[in-house]
Amino acid sequence: MAQGLGGTILEHSVYDDHGQPLATTFMDYLVPTSLDVPDMEMHHFETPSPFTGLGVKGVGESGTVFAPGAIATGVADALGTNVDRLELSPSAVYDLLKGRDDVPAAA
């Protein structure tokens, strides 16, 4: 979950005009910490695969798969607008808000 959250809200690779990365340390490239990740409740649902002999499925990447979509859906619902990107940093969310009449221009 933390990896999916970080990839959506914090971690963004920015490059200059020559293709050089502008984030050269973790001071420039933010990764989530335990303070960034909300409390979570996990529930296990067993649905064996009908396509494998033991009913097993792949594991390990589920947090990176569902988190970006869930965050984008939450932002879209909260803002009442379409979210068509997965960079949802504060400045990207503000850009989404700029099209609304009830949001003041940046100072």
Buried (B, 14 or more C-beta within 10 A) or exposed (E): BBBBBBBBBBBBEEEEEEEEEEBEEEEEBBEBEEEEBEEEEEEEEEEEEEEEEEEEEEEEEEEBEEBBEBBBEEBBEEBEEEBEEBBBBEEBBEEBBEEEEEEEEEE
